[in-house]
Amino acid sequence: MSTALLLAAACGPTPHKDAESPGHTPVRIADAPARLPVPQGKGSKTPDDFNGDGHRDLVLNDLVKAQAHADDAGIGIVYGGDRGLTPGARQLLSPRRQAAPTKGQQPAVFDAEATCDLDGDGFTDLVVSTDPPYDGQGQPPVPLQILFGSPRGLAGQAVKLVIPPRARAGNDWPDQPVCGDFDGDDAQDLVVHASDVQLSFLQGPFTRKGAPRAAGAPVPAPGNVPTGPSADVNGDGYDDLVVRTTEGTGRSAVVLGGPAGPTRTGVTLPAGIDVALGTFGKGKGTLDAAIGTMGGTSLRYDLPATAARGTLDAPGSVLDAADFDGDGLSELVSSGSRLRVFRGRTAGLATAGMVTVEPPAHGTTRVVTVGDFDGDGRAELVVRAYVGETKDTVAVYPGVKTGLVAAEPSVTFSSSEFLVP
């Protein structure tokens, strides 16, 4: 949920040297580890912490299948622990067991879209997309559902997201949810696509029945594709988001939050395939933007209004950003023919100090997410290599002070393990 996917070819990358901590001993898992109970927590403010124990958890879409051409297995959750992700503490969320039915029919599609604590109870919630039945006449039903976190994790059945009629417009599907505190009241809100370059702003907190605290008429937007994750780009205390004009290559703009929510369009960004926000240089308390293209990465520093700063020699389709060495500056993860990480410096991103990450297996490689799963103040890079419909490898590469990302993963496992009883 960008929880974002970075596509990279799995051939040719060169491993790099780094000063890997002795605590990051690689753990190779040949067979599915025995299932462990989900640790019970009491609530936290840690991102993606569904069981509230203070440790970040991992969401996996598009699990491999028990056999080729089988139905989608669902969503996988790997829960975190004191030393990071624990593949044994895993959970399979399937539409048959967890989705809310529509007219007695269970959805076939069940994909994770966004994560945040929508009801403010200290347990992260998961927003999923489904495919409710629709005859093509008038406004379609709301396809989004919410699975609420709890001390036992995502343990209950989903409820349908309620979008009041006054907050809808046109006959597009209300989808593409982005979480954030867009009105500055310390409650998590949702922004979803309405139609005709408009957004539905749903104010949190949400009830356990999926209803927002309030929702007004749709607000104008610079495009039809809201994208996450949200971030406070200008340091004014309100989360902002990027809205793209279209899927694929296209221009985008920063939509600024405020007391009335995300109602103001800020700077327009150059055309590209993806946008990553981060503190790539030593700015004035504001964020920077990197726009990925196949010819190179366009850079813009000190949002929301500073002019572009040129292009980084990093052709790629999708980008992500995180602080891998713990120095307070963001690194940029870029894909293309290789999976590369560019170091954030006081003057901004540069090719000097760039490292290349070797995929854990041959196949189509995707970056699942970036985030601090072991609580050491440095982000980890979670990569997934698809070998086929029934085989893959997920690897967690720790961030390190020297070298940015460890040359060897600390944990490897397969999403096929979610299919093991």
Buried (B, 14 or more C-beta within 10 A) or exposed (E): BBBBBBBBBBEEBEEBEBEBBEEBEBBEBEEBBEBEEBBEBEBBEBBBBBBBBBBBBBBBBBBBBEEEEEEBBBBBBBBBBEBBBBBBBBBBBBBEEBBBBBEEEBBEEBBBBBBBBBBBBBBBBBBBBBBBEEEEEEBBBBBBBBBBBBBBBBBEEBBBBBBBEEBBBEEBBBBBBBBBBBBBBEBBBBBBBBBEBBBBBBBBBBEEEBBBEBBBEBBEBBBBBBBBBBBBBBEBEBBBBBBBBEEEBBBBBBBBBBEEBBBBBBBEBBBBBBBBBBBBBBBEEBBBBBBBBEEBBBBBBBBBEBEBBEBBEBBBBBBBBBBBBBBEBBBBBBBBEBBBBBBBBEEBBBEEBBBBBBBBBEBBBBBBBBBBBBBBEBBBBBBBBBBEEBBBBBBBBBBBBEBBBBBBBBBBBBBBBBBBE
